[in-house]
Amino acid sequence: MGVVGAGLVAAWLVLAVMATFASAVTRHLLRRPQPWPEATPPVLVLVPVRGAGPLLLDFLAALAAQDWPDWRVAFAVESMDDPAHAVLAAYVSANPGRASLAVAGPAEGRGQKVQNLLAALRERRPTDAAVVTLDADTLPPPGQLRALLRPVLTGQGAIATGYRWTLPAPGAGWATEALSLIETGIATLPRSPSWNICWGGATAIGREALDRLDLPRLWDQAMSDDLVLTRAARAAGLLVYAPLTVRPPSPVVLDLNGALEFGQRQYRLLRLHLPIFWCLVGLGVVLPVLGGVAALAGVSAGDPTALGCIGLAMLLHGVRIRLRDAIAKAVLPPRSATTARHVLGRGAWHWPAAGLLALAAWLGSAFGREITWAGRRYRLNRAGRVIRLRRA
C-alpha cells in the first residue's frame, strides 16, 4: 500500500476501534442505577398522525399499555379525510378524558408534522409537568413514558429524548436490513448532554423548557420539530438528556429507493440545522468505504499487511455484533430483540451494502435545500426554515 492507502486504512481501523469502544461504553452505561422521581405528575402526549398505516393499531395498543399513571394524549391529523381520522376518533371515543383529536388543516409555511404538533399542543394545561412527542410508526414498550420522563422530573435534563431502533418488518428485503444496520449503529452510541440531538419520535419537554422556548414561536416556519428544538435548547443552555433505554422498535419495509430517500432526507435536514454534526457524520461514512477499498487494493497487490488489516476489521466487527446484540436484549422487547439479533447476525454480509447506502445518502444530501416528505415538497432557507411549500 502507498502512503495514501495506508493512511486511509489506518483511519478506517481507528474508526472501527472507536465504534467498538462506543458500543462497549453504552453496554456499561446501561448497568448504571438511575434516580427515579418520587411523584408522577400529569403529562400531555402529542401524536401527529398521517394515514392509517399498518402500525397504527399496534401503536395505539402500545400507548394504552403505558405504565405512567397520569397521562393524556392529543392526536392531530391534517383533515377528516385522512384515513387515520376514523381510527383515532374511535380511540378517543373509547377513552374519554384521556384522549383528544384535533384537525390541524393543511400546513402553510411549515412542515405538516409541525402543523399537527402545534394543533395538538393546544390541549396543554398549566398543571402538565411535561409535554411528550411520540411518532405513531413506533411501538413504545410499556415503560417508555416512565423512562423518558425520569430525567426531566429528576433534574438530569430540561429535555429528554430517545431514538428509534429501526427493524425490518416481515417481507422486507436487503435494503431495509442495510438501513437497519446503519440505524443500529446510531442507536447504540453512548449519549452525552454536550452533544445530544432530539428525536421527535420520543422526546419529553419539561415545564422549564416549555416556558423558556415558547414552542408555537419556535416551530413557526419549522420543517423539523426536533432539530429546531435541539438548536434552541443549546442556545438557551438547556441540557438534553438521552436515556439509553428509550429505543422504541420501528418496523419498516423499504426498497432501495425508499431507504435512499429516507437517508438523504435525514442527512439534508441535519446539514441545514446542525452542519458540524453533518460533517462528522460524513467522516464516519466516507472513511470506512475508502479505507476498505484501499485495503482490498492492497490485498490484490499481494500486501500481507492489508490482509491483516482486513482481518482486524472483521474481528472488531464481530465484537461490535456481540455488544450490540447485548444492548438490544437490554432495551428492546423480546420479539424485537430477536429480530435485531437476526439482522446483526447477517451483518457480515450486509455491512458493505450498509456502508455504501450510507455513503450514497450522505453524498446526496450535500446539495440543495429541498425536502420531499409525506407528499409535499418543501424549500428551506439556509437556516432550515420553510420558505416554499407545494405538493410533490
RALINSUL-V368816 format. One record per pair of residues at least 4 apart in sequence whose ideal C-beta (glycine too) atoms are under 8 Angstrom apart, sorted by the first residue. I is the first residue (numbers start at 1). J is the second residue. D is the distance in Angstrom with one decimal. If there is no record, write none. Layout:
BEGIN
[[I/J/D] [I/J/D]]
END
This chain:
BEGIN
[[1/5/3.9] [1/6/4.7] [1/9/6.6] [1/294/6.5] [1/295/7.9] [1/297/7.4] [1/298/4.2] [1/301/7.6] [1/303/5.5] [1/305/6.9] [1/306/5.8] [2/6/6.8] [3/7/6.3] [4/8/6.5] [4/294/7.6] [5/9/6.3] [5/294/4.0] [5/295/8.0] [5/297/6.5] [5/298/6.2] [6/10/6.2] [6/294/7.7] [7/11/6.4] [8/12/6.4] [8/287/7.0] [8/290/4.8] [8/291/4.5] [8/293/7.9] [8/294/4.3] [9/13/6.5] [9/291/4.9] [9/294/5.1] [9/295/5.0] [9/298/7.2] [9/306/6.9] [9/309/5.2] [10/14/6.3] [10/291/7.7] [11/15/6.4] [11/287/4.7] [11/290/8.0] [11/291/5.7] [12/16/6.4] [12/287/5.8] [12/288/5.2] [12/290/7.4] [12/291/2.4] [12/292/6.3] [12/294/7.8] [12/295/7.2] [12/309/7.9] [12/313/6.9] [13/17/6.4] [13/291/7.2] [13/309/6.2] [13/312/6.3] [13/313/6.3] [13/316/7.8] [14/18/6.4] [15/19/6.2] [15/283/7.9] [15/284/6.6] [15/287/5.8] [15/288/6.0] [15/291/7.8] [16/20/6.4] [16/288/7.4] [16/312/7.9] [16/313/5.4] [16/316/4.5] [16/317/7.3] [17/21/6.2] [17/316/6.5] [18/22/6.2] [19/23/6.7] [19/185/6.9] [19/316/7.8] [19/320/6.2] [20/24/6.6] [20/316/4.9] [20/319/5.3] [20/320/5.1] [20/323/7.2] [21/25/6.3] [22/26/6.6] [22/188/7.5] [22/189/5.4] [22/190/5.7] [23/27/6.4] [23/188/5.2] [23/189/7.9] [23/320/5.4] [23/323/3.9] [23/324/5.6] [23/327/6.9] [24/28/6.4] [24/323/5.7] [25/29/6.2] [25/190/4.5] [26/30/6.6] [26/188/5.3] [26/189/6.6] [26/190/4.8] [26/244/6.2] [26/323/7.8] [26/327/5.8] [27/31/7.7] [27/323/5.4] [27/326/5.6] [27/327/5.7] [27/330/7.7] [28/32/7.8] [29/190/6.0] [29/244/5.9] [30/244/5.5] [30/245/7.1] [30/327/6.8] [30/330/5.1] [30/331/7.2] [34/150/6.6] [34/243/7.7] [35/150/7.4] [35/154/4.5] [35/156/7.5] [36/150/6.0] [36/154/7.0] [37/149/7.4] [37/150/6.3] [37/153/3.8] [37/154/5.4] [39/153/7.4] [40/68/6.4] [40/69/5.2] [40/70/5.8] [41/70/6.6] [41/127/7.5] [41/128/7.8] [41/129/3.8] [41/130/8.0] [41/153/7.4] [42/70/4.4] [42/71/7.0] [42/72/7.1] [42/125/7.4] [42/127/5.7] [42/128/5.5] [42/129/6.5] [43/68/7.0] [43/70/7.0] [43/71/5.1] [43/72/7.7] [43/128/5.8] [43/129/5.8] [43/130/4.7] [43/131/7.1] [43/132/5.9] [43/145/7.3] [43/149/6.3] [43/204/7.6] [44/71/7.5] [44/72/5.5] [44/73/7.7] [44/74/6.2] [44/123/6.1] [44/124/5.3] [44/125/7.1] [44/128/4.8] [44/130/7.7] [44/131/5.1] [44/132/7.1] [45/63/7.5] [45/71/5.7] [45/72/6.8] [45/73/4.3] [45/74/7.0] [45/131/7.8] [45/132/4.7] [45/133/7.7] [45/134/5.9] [45/145/7.4] [46/73/7.9] [46/74/5.6] [46/76/7.5] [46/117/5.5] [46/120/4.3] [46/121/6.2] [46/131/6.2] [46/132/6.9] [46/133/4.9] [46/134/7.3] [47/63/7.6] [47/73/6.0] [47/74/7.2] [47/75/5.0] [47/76/7.5] [47/120/7.0] [47/133/7.7] [47/134/5.2] [47/135/7.7] [47/136/5.6] [48/75/7.9] [48/76/5.3] [48/77/7.9] [48/104/7.9] [48/113/5.0] [48/116/3.4] [48/117/5.2] [48/120/6.7] [48/133/8.0] [48/136/7.6] [49/56/7.1] [49/75/5.8] [49/76/7.0] [49/77/5.4] [49/82/7.4] [49/84/4.6] [49/88/6.4] [49/116/7.2] [49/136/4.8] [50/77/6.9] [50/78/6.6] [50/82/6.5] [50/84/6.8] [50/112/7.0] [50/113/7.6] [50/116/7.6] [50/374/5.6] [51/56/8.0] [51/82/6.6] [51/83/5.9] [51/84/5.8] [52/56/5.2] [52/82/7.9] [52/83/4.0] [52/84/4.6] [52/86/7.8] [52/87/5.2] [53/136/7.6] [53/137/6.2] [54/169/7.7] [55/59/5.4] [55/136/7.1] [55/137/5.3] [55/138/7.6] [55/139/6.9] [55/251/6.8] [56/60/6.5] [56/84/6.2] [56/87/5.9] [56/136/5.9] [57/61/6.5] [57/87/7.1] [58/62/6.3] [58/139/5.8] [59/63/6.2] [59/136/4.9] [59/137/7.2] [59/138/6.7] [59/139/6.4] [59/140/7.7] [60/64/6.4] [60/87/7.6] [60/91/5.4] [61/65/6.5] [62/66/7.7] [62/139/5.0] [62/140/5.1] [62/141/7.3] [62/142/7.7] [63/73/6.4] [63/134/7.4] [63/140/6.8] [64/95/7.6] [65/142/4.7] [66/71/6.5] [66/140/7.1] [66/142/6.0] [66/143/7.8] [66/144/6.7] [66/145/4.6] [66/146/7.7] [67/142/5.1] [67/143/5.8] [67/145/7.4] [67/146/5.9] [68/145/4.1] [68/146/5.3] [68/149/6.7] [71/98/7.6] [71/132/7.8] [71/145/6.2] [72/97/7.7] [72/98/5.4] [72/99/7.0] [72/100/7.4] [72/123/7.1] [73/98/6.8] [73/99/5.0] [73/100/7.5] [74/99/7.7] [74/100/5.0] [74/101/7.8] [74/102/6.6] [74/120/3.9] [74/121/7.4] [74/122/7.8] [74/123/4.0] [75/88/4.7] [75/91/7.7] [75/92/7.2] [75/99/6.9] [75/100/7.1] [75/101/4.8] [75/102/7.1] [75/120/6.6] [76/101/7.3] [76/102/4.4] [76/103/7.5] [76/104/4.9] [76/116/3.9] [76/117/6.9] [76/119/4.3] [76/120/4.1] [77/82/4.3] [77/84/5.4] [77/85/5.2] [77/88/6.8] [77/101/7.3] [77/102/7.8] [77/103/6.2] [77/104/6.9] [77/116/6.7] [78/82/5.7] [78/103/7.4] [78/104/5.8] [78/105/6.8] [78/106/6.0] [78/107/7.7] [78/112/6.0] [78/115/7.3] [78/116/6.7] [79/85/7.4] [79/103/6.1] [79/105/7.1] [79/106/7.3] [80/85/5.1] [80/103/5.9] [81/85/7.3] [83/87/7.4] [84/88/5.6] [84/136/7.9] [85/89/6.0] [85/101/7.4] [85/103/7.5] [86/90/6.6] [87/91/6.7] [88/92/6.3] [88/101/5.1] [89/93/6.3] [89/101/5.8] [90/94/6.4] [91/95/6.2] [91/99/5.9] [92/96/7.7] [92/99/4.4] [92/100/6.2] [92/101/4.9] [95/99/4.3] [100/123/5.5] [102/116/7.8] [102/119/4.2] [102/120/5.6] [102/122/6.9] [102/123/7.5] [103/119/7.4] [104/112/7.8] [104/115/4.8] [104/116/4.6] [104/118/7.2] [104/119/3.6] [104/120/7.8] [105/115/7.2] [105/119/7.7] [106/112/7.3] [106/115/7.5] [107/111/6.3] [107/112/4.4] [107/114/7.2] [107/115/3.9] [107/376/7.7] [107/389/6.5] [108/115/8.0] [108/389/7.1] [109/220/7.7] [109/221/5.4] [109/386/5.6] [109/389/6.7] [110/114/4.7] [110/115/5.7] [110/219/6.8] [110/220/6.5] [110/221/5.4] [110/222/5.6] [110/223/7.1] [110/386/5.4] [110/389/8.0] [111/115/6.9] [111/222/6.4] [111/223/4.4] [111/224/7.0] [111/225/7.4] [111/373/7.1] [111/378/6.6] [111/386/6.6] [112/116/6.4] [112/373/8.0] [112/374/6.2] [112/376/6.4] [113/117/6.4] [113/200/7.7] [113/225/6.5] [113/373/8.0] [113/374/7.5] [114/118/6.4] [114/219/4.9] [114/222/5.0] [114/223/7.2] [114/225/5.2] [115/119/6.7] [116/120/6.4] [117/121/6.1] [117/133/6.6] [117/219/6.8] [117/225/5.8] [118/122/7.7] [118/215/7.5] [118/216/6.0] [118/219/6.0] [121/131/7.0] [121/215/6.2] [121/216/7.1] [124/128/5.5] [124/131/6.2] [124/210/7.8] [128/207/7.5] [129/149/7.9] [129/152/7.8] [129/153/6.7] [129/206/7.0] [129/207/5.8] [130/149/6.0] [130/152/5.4] [130/153/7.4] [130/204/5.0] [130/205/6.1] [130/206/5.0] [130/207/6.6] [130/210/7.8] [131/204/7.5] [131/205/4.9] [131/210/6.2] [131/215/7.9] [132/145/6.6] [132/148/6.3] [132/149/7.2] [132/202/7.8] [132/203/6.9] [132/204/4.8] [132/205/7.6] [133/200/5.2] [133/201/7.5] [133/202/7.5] [133/203/4.9] [133/205/7.7] [133/225/7.1] [133/226/8.0] [134/138/7.0] [134/140/6.5] [134/201/6.5] [134/202/6.1] [135/164/7.5] [135/200/6.8] [135/201/3.5] [135/202/7.4] [135/250/7.7] [137/201/8.0] [137/250/6.1] [137/252/7.7] [138/164/5.9] [138/201/5.6] [138/202/7.2] [138/248/4.0] [138/249/6.7] [138/250/4.8] [139/248/6.0] [139/249/4.8] [139/250/7.4] [139/251/7.4] [139/333/7.7] [139/336/7.5] [140/144/3.9] [140/145/7.5] [140/202/7.1] [140/248/4.6] [141/248/7.0] [141/332/7.9] [141/333/5.4] [143/147/5.5] [143/245/7.8] [144/148/6.0] [144/162/7.6] [144/202/6.7] [144/246/6.0] [144/248/6.1] [145/149/6.0] [146/150/6.4] [147/162/7.9] [147/243/5.2] [147/245/4.9] [147/246/5.3] [148/152/7.8] [148/160/5.3] [148/161/7.9] [148/162/6.3] [148/202/6.0] [148/203/7.6] [148/204/4.6] [148/243/6.6] [148/246/5.3] [149/153/5.5] [149/160/7.1] [149/204/5.2] [150/154/5.9] [150/156/7.8] [150/160/7.5] [150/243/6.6] [151/156/3.9] [151/157/4.8] [151/160/4.2] [151/204/7.7] [151/241/3.9] [151/243/5.8] [152/156/7.7] [152/157/6.4] [152/158/7.0] [152/159/7.0] [152/160/5.1] [152/204/5.0] [152/205/7.7] [152/206/4.0] [152/241/7.6] [153/206/7.5] [156/160/7.6] [156/239/7.4] [156/241/4.6] [157/193/6.1] [157/206/7.9] [157/238/7.7] [157/239/4.2] [157/240/5.8] [157/241/3.0] [158/205/7.7] [158/206/5.2] [158/208/5.3] [158/209/4.2] [158/233/6.9] [158/238/4.0] [158/239/5.8] [158/240/7.5] [159/198/6.5] [159/203/6.6] [159/204/6.8] [159/205/5.3] [159/206/6.7] [159/209/5.3] [159/229/7.2] [159/233/5.7] [159/238/6.2] [159/239/7.4] [159/240/4.7] [159/241/7.2] [160/203/7.0] [160/204/4.5] [160/240/7.4] [160/241/4.9] [160/242/7.0] [160/243/6.1] [160/246/7.7] [161/196/6.6] [161/197/7.6] [161/198/4.5] [161/199/5.3] [161/202/6.5] [161/203/4.5] [161/204/7.5] [161/226/7.6] [161/240/6.1] [161/241/7.7] [161/242/5.4] [161/246/7.5] [162/199/6.3] [162/201/7.4] [162/202/3.8] [162/203/7.6] [162/242/6.8] [162/243/6.6] [162/246/2.8] [162/247/6.1] [162/248/6.8] [163/186/6.5] [163/187/5.2] [163/199/5.1] [163/201/7.8] [163/202/7.5] [163/242/7.5] [163/246/7.4] [163/247/6.2] [164/183/6.9] [164/187/7.2] [164/199/7.0] [164/201/5.5] [164/202/7.7] [164/247/7.2] [164/248/6.1] [164/249/7.8] [164/250/4.1] [165/183/7.1] [165/184/7.0] [165/187/5.1] [165/247/4.4] [165/248/6.8] [165/249/5.3] [165/250/6.5] [165/328/7.4] [165/331/7.5] [165/332/6.1] [165/336/6.9] [165/340/6.8] [166/179/6.2] [166/180/5.0] [166/183/3.9] [166/184/7.4] [166/187/7.9] [166/250/5.1] [166/252/6.1] [167/180/5.8] [167/249/5.5] [167/250/6.7] [167/251/5.0] [167/252/7.5] [167/336/6.1] [167/339/5.0] [167/340/6.3] [167/343/6.9] [168/172/3.5] [168/173/8.0] [168/176/4.3] [168/177/5.3] [168/180/5.6] [168/251/7.0] [168/252/7.1] [168/253/7.1] [168/339/7.1] [168/343/6.6] [169/176/7.6] [169/251/3.8] [169/252/6.0] [169/253/4.8] [170/253/8.0] [171/253/5.6] [172/176/3.6] [172/177/6.8] [172/252/7.0] [172/253/4.5] [172/254/7.2] [173/177/7.4] [173/255/6.9] [174/178/6.1] [174/350/6.4] [174/353/6.4] [175/179/6.5] [175/254/5.9] [175/255/5.7] [175/256/4.3] [175/258/7.4] [175/259/4.5] [175/353/7.9] [175/357/7.3] [176/180/6.2] [176/252/6.0] [176/253/6.0] [176/254/5.0] [176/259/6.6] [177/181/6.6] [177/343/5.5] [177/346/6.6] [177/350/5.3] [178/182/6.8] [178/259/6.8] [178/350/5.4] [178/353/4.5] [178/354/4.2] [178/357/4.9] [179/183/6.3] [179/252/7.5] [179/254/6.4] [179/259/4.4] [179/262/6.9] [179/263/7.2] [179/354/7.5] [179/357/6.8] [180/184/6.1] [180/340/7.9] [180/343/5.0] [181/185/6.8] [181/343/6.6] [181/344/7.7] [181/347/5.5] [181/350/5.9] [181/351/6.3] [181/354/4.2] [182/186/7.1] [182/263/7.4] [182/354/5.2] [182/357/6.7] [182/358/5.1] [183/187/6.0] [184/188/6.1] [184/324/6.0] [184/328/7.9] [184/340/6.9] [184/343/7.2] [184/344/7.0] [185/189/7.2] [187/247/5.5] [188/323/7.5] [188/324/5.0] [188/327/5.0] [190/244/7.7] [191/196/5.5] [191/241/7.9] [191/242/3.7] [191/244/6.5] [192/196/6.5] [193/239/4.4] [193/240/6.0] [193/241/5.8] [193/242/7.9] [195/277/7.9] [196/230/7.7] [196/240/4.2] [196/241/7.0] [196/242/4.7] [197/226/7.4] [197/227/7.1] [197/230/5.1] [197/240/7.6] [197/274/6.9] [197/277/6.9] [198/203/5.1] [198/226/4.2] [198/227/7.3] [198/229/4.9] [198/230/4.6] [198/233/7.3] [198/240/6.1] [199/203/6.4] [199/226/5.5] [200/224/7.8] [200/225/4.8] [200/226/3.8] [200/229/7.7] [201/248/7.0] [201/250/7.5] [202/246/5.3] [202/248/5.9] [203/226/6.5] [203/229/7.2] [205/209/5.0] [205/210/5.6] [205/213/7.7] [205/215/7.6] [205/229/7.5] [206/210/6.9] [207/211/6.2] [208/212/6.3] [208/238/7.5] [209/213/5.5] [209/233/6.7] [209/236/7.9] [209/238/5.3] [210/215/6.7] [212/236/5.6] [212/238/7.0] [213/218/5.4] [213/229/7.4] [213/232/5.4] [213/233/7.1] [213/236/6.6] [213/238/7.6] [214/218/6.0] [215/219/5.6] [216/220/6.7] [218/222/7.1] [218/228/6.2] [218/229/7.0] [218/232/5.4] [219/225/6.0] [219/228/6.6] [221/385/4.4] [221/386/5.2] [221/387/7.9] [222/228/4.6] [222/384/7.6] [222/385/6.9] [222/386/7.2] [223/269/7.0] [223/371/6.2] [223/378/5.5] [223/380/5.8] [223/384/6.3] [223/385/7.5] [223/386/5.2] [224/228/5.7] [224/269/4.9] [224/273/6.2] [224/384/6.7] [225/229/6.2] [226/230/6.3] [227/231/6.5] [227/269/5.9] [227/270/7.0] [227/273/3.8] [227/274/6.4] [227/384/6.9] [228/232/6.3] [228/273/6.7] [228/384/6.9] [229/233/6.1] [230/234/6.4] [230/240/6.7] [230/273/7.4] [230/274/6.9] [231/235/6.4] [231/273/6.0] [231/274/6.8] [232/236/6.2] [233/238/4.2] [233/239/7.9] [233/240/5.5] [234/238/7.7] [234/240/7.8] [242/246/7.6] [244/331/6.7] [245/330/7.5] [245/331/5.1] [246/331/8.0] [247/331/4.6] [247/332/6.5] [249/332/6.1] [249/333/6.9] [249/336/4.0] [249/339/7.9] [251/339/7.9] [254/258/3.6] [254/259/4.5] [254/262/6.6] [255/259/7.1] [256/260/6.1] [256/357/7.9] [257/261/6.1] [258/262/6.3] [259/263/6.4] [259/357/6.2] [259/361/8.0] [260/264/6.2] [260/357/6.8] [260/360/6.1] [260/361/5.7] [260/364/7.0] [261/265/6.3] [261/372/7.3] [262/266/6.5] [262/361/7.8] [263/267/6.1] [263/357/6.7] [263/358/6.7] [263/360/7.7] [263/361/2.8] [263/362/7.5] [263/364/7.8] [263/365/7.7] [264/268/5.9] [264/361/4.9] [264/364/4.3] [264/365/4.9] [265/269/6.4] [265/365/7.9] [265/371/5.8] [265/372/7.3] [265/373/6.3] [266/270/6.4] [266/361/7.7] [266/365/7.9] [267/271/6.4] [267/278/6.5] [267/281/6.8] [267/361/5.7] [267/362/5.2] [267/364/7.7] [267/365/3.5] [268/272/6.5] [268/365/4.0] [268/368/7.2] [268/369/7.7] [268/371/6.3] [269/273/6.1] [269/371/6.7] [269/384/7.3] [270/274/5.6] [270/275/8.0] [270/277/5.8] [270/278/4.6] [270/281/6.8] [270/365/7.7] [271/275/5.6] [271/278/4.0] [271/365/5.8] [271/366/7.2] [272/369/6.4] [272/380/5.7] [272/382/7.1] [272/383/7.6] [272/384/4.2] [273/384/4.5] [274/278/6.6] [275/279/6.5] [276/280/6.6] [277/281/6.3] [278/282/6.5] [278/365/7.5] [279/283/7.0] [280/284/6.7] [281/285/6.4] [281/362/6.5] [282/286/5.6] [282/362/5.6] [283/287/5.7] [284/288/7.5] [285/289/7.1] [285/355/7.0] [285/358/4.4] [285/359/5.0] [285/362/4.9] [286/290/6.2] [286/359/6.4] [286/362/7.4] [287/291/5.7] [288/292/6.0] [288/355/5.6] [289/293/6.4] [289/355/5.4] [289/356/6.7] [289/359/5.2] [290/294/6.3] [291/295/6.3] [292/296/6.4] [292/310/8.0] [292/313/7.6] [292/352/7.5] [292/355/7.3] [293/297/6.4] [294/298/6.5] [294/306/7.8] [295/299/6.6] [295/306/4.8] [295/309/5.1] [295/310/5.1] [295/313/7.5] [296/300/6.5] [296/306/7.6] [296/310/7.5] [297/301/6.5] [297/306/7.6] [298/303/4.0] [298/305/6.9] [298/306/2.7] [298/307/7.7] [298/309/7.7] [299/303/6.7] [299/306/4.8] [299/307/5.2] [299/310/6.7] [301/306/7.6] [303/307/7.3] [304/308/6.4] [305/309/6.4] [306/310/6.7] [307/311/6.5] [308/312/6.4] [309/313/6.4] [310/314/6.4] [311/315/6.4] [312/316/6.5] [313/317/6.3] [314/318/6.6] [314/348/7.6] [315/319/6.8] [316/320/6.4] [317/321/6.6] [317/347/7.4] [317/348/6.9] [317/351/6.7] [318/322/6.8] [318/348/8.0] [319/323/6.3] [320/324/5.9] [321/325/6.1] [321/344/4.9] [321/345/7.3] [321/347/6.0] [321/348/7.9] [322/326/6.6] [323/327/6.5] [324/328/6.3] [324/340/7.8] [324/344/5.8] [325/329/6.7] [325/340/7.2] [325/341/5.3] [325/344/5.5] [326/330/6.5] [327/331/6.2] [328/332/5.0] [328/336/7.7] [328/337/4.6] [328/340/4.0] [328/341/6.4] [328/344/7.5] [329/337/5.0] [329/341/8.0] [332/336/4.2] [332/337/4.2] [332/340/6.1] [333/337/6.8] [334/338/6.5] [335/339/6.8] [336/340/6.3] [337/341/6.4] [338/342/6.7] [339/343/6.5] [340/344/6.2] [341/345/6.2] [342/346/6.7] [343/347/6.8] [343/350/7.9] [346/350/5.5] [347/351/5.2] [347/354/7.7] [350/354/5.8] [351/355/6.2] [352/356/6.4] [353/357/6.1] [354/358/6.3] [355/359/6.3] [356/360/6.2] [357/361/6.3] [358/362/6.2] [359/363/6.2] [360/364/6.1] [361/365/6.5] [362/366/7.2] [369/379/6.4] [369/380/4.6] [369/381/7.0] [369/382/7.3] [370/377/6.1] [370/378/6.7] [370/379/5.5] [370/380/7.4] [371/377/7.4] [371/378/4.7] [371/380/6.5] [372/376/7.2] [372/377/5.0] [372/378/7.7] [372/392/5.1] [373/378/6.9] [375/391/6.3] [375/392/5.6] [376/389/6.2] [376/390/7.1] [376/391/5.8] [376/392/5.8] [377/389/7.5] [377/390/5.5] [377/391/7.3] [377/392/4.5] [378/386/5.3] [378/388/7.2] [378/389/5.5] [379/386/7.2] [379/387/5.5] [379/388/3.7] [379/389/7.5] [380/384/5.5] [380/385/6.3] [380/386/6.0] [380/387/6.6] [381/385/5.2] [381/387/5.0]]
END
